């Protein structure tokens, strides 16, 4: 198994990254990493990975980071970097490599205070690995100040530092940053490719794998979760029943409350898993005795952790809502396909009775208005509108058609 095996349907991108990793490996092996890169090299100091949700932007960037840190002895015999088994590959893929720093948005934005230490580290030499790698998973969430901090680091990088930025599209990144990056665009993998991955890597039964891949329309992470988590399948089934319940105002308000409550429950479960552990680890690091009082001067540090955890809970709730809204969009897209009589394969074939019922009860124009209402709800959530208000407005619009 190589590091590229997790990239589903991205053969062209894998080939480009593999060639760049080979050139990078040759530079390090020849002890020439502190020299200017030759014009023929396929390696560069900054990369921008774009593509639709679920295409594997972050997986591609992390696989490339692993290939750059690969220490497999097979390389000396002509083997390609990125074996997937050596210590460099293994720790980079797990996110524990000392010279691979990952930055992800905790809240709705990546703040400049979250980037300062990372930018400072980007100017240092690798401690153990072959390259100092900075992986920014949500580059579109850089605000003005944090983006300017990244720009300064990308403009004049250290000789053995590589920046890997991930965003939905090039337009989501500052022009001054993207102009200094080599751009790779990933495409949505086919339903067949995702289903094959679920069967091969996760041992999922063919029927369930095909259903999960079709329902998520090639979104790799959501397909895996849907195929492996019965609770996720139950939540999706509840969301798909929602359009049939919106026959009166009270039902619309109840449906909105249920969607928001389900998202809040997801956030609460994640908080239970992570917050307590993080708090105890920080207390131990600050020297607090077990069950005792915190040392003086540490209240500010604990407050910063609490603020970060609060931002993460808010984002988790909104991300969970976005998954439900994506399922609703796919549902109405299927309704529209039936109304127009197209030959497009239905994403929600398991709810075909409900689809046909709504298709007969409405018109293509009303279905398009409902899809627009869902898109407006997503935009409202991105602008930090209160989730319940945004979802209530959406359910009322879905009822009106």
N, C-alpha and C positions, 0 to 999 in steps of 0.2 A: 504494500500500500504506500503510495506517495502522497505528498501533501496536497496534490491537485485532485485527489479522488473525491473530495467533498464539493467540488465545483460542478454542479449539475448543468449540463448543456452549455458549457462555456469553453469549448475546445479551443477556439481562436484566442481567447484571453489567456488560457493556460499556456498556450504555445508562446505567446509574447512574453509572459512572465518567466517561463522556463528559460528562454533565450537570455533575458536580462539577468537572471540569477546565475547563469553560466558565465556571463561576462563579469559580473560582480565577483564571482568566485575566483576567476582568473586574476583579477586585479589584486584581491587580498592575498592570494597564494604567491603572487609575484612580488608582494610587499610594495606595491605601487599605489596603494589607496590614497596616499597623500599627494599624488601627482594629478594634474588635470586629466579628466577622462578623454580618451581618444575619440575622435569624431565618429569612428565606426562602432563605438560601444553602444549597445542597446540598453545600458544601465544609466540611470540618472538619479539625482538626489531627491526628487519630489514626484509623486504620482497622485493622480486623481481618479478614483474609481466611482463611476456613476452607473445608474441603472434603476429600474423600477423596484418597488418593495418586494423582497423575497427572492430577487435574482441572485443574491450571494455577494454583495459588495464587500461586506465585512469579512466573509469567509475567504474571498479572493485575496484581500489585503493581508489577512493573517497567514494564509498559506504562503504568500510571497515572503512575508517576514520570516517564516520558518525556513524557507529555502535559502534565504540570505544568511541565516544563522546555522545552517546545516554543518555538522562536523563529522559526517560519515566518512570512514576511511576509504569507502568505495570511490570517492571522488578522485583519489590519486590514481585509480585504475581506469579513469574515464567515465565514471558514473556521474549522473546528473545530480546537482544539489537538490535537496528536498526529499530525502529518503522516507521521512515520516517516522523513523524509529530511533534515531540517535537522540542524545540528550538535548542538542540544540533545537531540533525539530519538535521534540516532545514538549519541552517547556515553553517554546514559542506558541505552539498550538493551544496549550492549556492556559496561557496568559501569565506564566510565572517566571519567564526568562528575565534576568536582571537588566538586559539591554533592549527589551521591547516594552515600551511604555504605551499603554492604551488610555485614551481619553474619550469618555462618553458623556453625553449630556445627562445630568442627574435630574434637572428640572426642564423647563422649556428652553433654556439657553445654556451655552457654555460660557461661564463668566470669566473675566480676565484673571481673577484670583485663582481660578482652577487651572489656568494655563501658565502662570508665572514660573512655577517650579519645573514644569515640563519644558518650557522654552529654555530655561537655564540648563536643564539636563541635556538638551539637544546640542549644546556647544561643548560637551565633554566627550572624551574618548570612550569607546566601549570598555566596560569593566572586564567582562568575560568573553563576550561574543565577538563576532567579526565586524558587526555594524551596530551603531546606535540607531534604533528604529523608533519613530514616534508614529503611532497609529491613532488617527482621529476618526472615530466611528460616526460621529454626527457633525460633519463639517458644516452642514447647512444651519446648525444651531449656534454657530459662533456669532456672538454679537459684535458690534463695531469695535470695541476695545480689544476683545480677545482675538478677533480676526487680524487686527493691526499688529498684535504681538506675534501671531503666526507668520504674517507677511515678512516681518523683519528677520525672522529665523530662516524662512525659505529663501529670502533674497541672498543671504550670505551664510550658507550652512557650513558646519564643520566638515572636514574632508571625508569622514566616515559616518556621516549622519544621513538617514533616509527618512523622509516624511511620506506617510501614506494617508491620504485624505479620502473619506467616503461621503458621498452625497447623492441625493436622487438625480440631480442633473447639474450640468455645468453652470446654469443660471443661478443655482443656489449658493455659489461660491463667488467671492469677490473677484472681479476681472483681473486685478493685480496679482492675486494668488494663483488663479487657474492658468494665467499666462506663463507661469513659471513651473508648471507641472506637466508631466506626460499623461495624457488623458486616455483612459480605457473605459469603454462603455459596455456594460453587461446587458444581456437581453433576458427576457422572461423565458425560463426553460419550458419545454413542452410538457404537457400533462403526462405523456408516456415516459419521459425521462425522469420526472419526479416520482412516478409510481415505481419505476424500476429501481430507483435509489432506495425507496422505502422497503421494498422487498429484499434488496441485496444487503443494505446496511443495518436495517432494523428488524428484519425477519417478519415483516407484516404480511398477512395473507393477501393474495392478489386482489380479491374483490374489495377489501377494505382499503388497500393502497390506492387502487384506481379511484375509489369514491373520494378519498381524502385529497388526492391530487387534483381531481376534477372540481371539487368544491372550492378549493383555494386557488384555482386557475394558475398553477405553477409557482405559488409562493412556498418555497422550500420549508422554511421554519414553521409556518402555520400548518402545512400539510403533515409534517412530522408530529406536531403536537396533536392535531386532530386524529391522527392514526394511532397514537400511543396513549392518549389520555381520554378515558370515557367521560370525565366531567366536561372536557372541552366539547365533546360531541353533544352532550346534553344541553350545554349553553347555546350551541349553534342551533339545535333543534328548536329551542325556546324562541330564539330570535326569528327564525323562519315562520313561526306561528303568529308573530306579532301583526303582520299586515292583515290577517283575517279577523283580528280583534278590534280594529279601529272603527267601530260602527257608531260610537257616540263619544261625546267630549270626555265623560268620566273615564271611559276605557282608554282614551288617548293619554290622559294624565297618569293613570295607573301603569300603563305600559312604559311610559317615560321613567317613572319612579323605579320600576323593576330593572330597567336597563342600567340606570345610574347606581342602584344598590348592588347589582351584580358586579359592576366595575369596581365599586368601593370594596366589595368583599375580596376581589382579586388583590387589590392594593393592600388590604389588611393582612391577607395570608402571606404576601411577600414580606411585609414589615415584620411579622412574627418570626419569619425565618432568618431575617438579616439584621434587624435593628438591635435585638438583644445581644447577639454575638458581637456586633461591632462595638456596642457600648461597653461590654465587659472587656474586650480586647484593648480598647482605648484606656479604660480605667487602669488595667494592669500595666500598660505602657507608661502611664503617668505616675505610677507608684502607689496607687491606692491599695490599702490592705483589704483583704477579702471581707466584705461586709462592713468595712470601716469608712471613715470620712475621706473625701478627696483632699489632696494637698492644696495648699494655698496657691492662687494664681492660675488654677486650671479651669475655672468656671467658663472662661471665654472659649477654651478649646472644646469643652463639652457642649456649649451653646452652638458652636459652628457645626458640630456633628448632628445635633438635633435639627438644625435648619436644613442641612443636607438631606437628612432622612425625610423631613417633611416635604421637600421639593421632589424627592424620589417617589413618595407615595402619591403626590399629585400627578406626576407624569405617568405612573403606572396605571392610575385610574383612567386617565385620558387615553392611554394606549389601548387599554382593554375596551373602552368605548369605541375606539377607532376600529378594532377588529369586528365588533358587532355591526358598526356602520358599513364596513366593507362587505359583510355577509348580506346585509340588506340591499346594498347596491347590486350585488351579483344576483340576488333574488329578482329585483325589478328588471334587471337586464334580461333575465330569462323570460319574464313576462312580456317584455317588449319583443323579444325574438319570436315568441309564439304569436303575438298580435300581427307581426309583419310577415309571418310565414317563412322565415329564413331557415336555412339548413345548419345554422350554428349549433354546435353541441351544447346541451343544457348543463350548466354548472351544478344545478340542484335537481338532478334527475330523481332523487329520492323524495322530492316534494312536488312531483309533477301534477298531482291532483289539485293542490293549492294554486300552482302556477296557472293551470288551465282555467280554474274558477275566476281568478282575478283578471286573466286575459279576456275572458268573455264579458266580464262586468265593466271593463273600462275601454279606453281608446289609447292608441300609441301616444297621443298628445298628453293625456293625463299621466301616463306612465313616465314620460320624459319629465314632466313637472315634479313627480315624486322623486326621481333620481336627482334632479336639481335641488330639491329640499334636503336630501341627505348630504349632498356636497356643501350646501350652505351651512348645515350643522357642523360639518367637519371644519369649515373655515372659522366658524364662531368659536369652536373649541381651541383652535390654534391662536385665536386672539384673546384667549383666557376668559371668555364668557362663562358664567356659572354653568356647569354641566347640566343641571336639571332644567334651567331655563332654555338652553339650546336644544335639548332633546324634546322638551315639551313643545317647543315651536315646530320641531320637525314632525312629531307624531300628528299634530293638528294639521300640518300641511299634507301629510300622507292621507289623512282622512278626507280632506277637501279634494285632493287629486288635481 
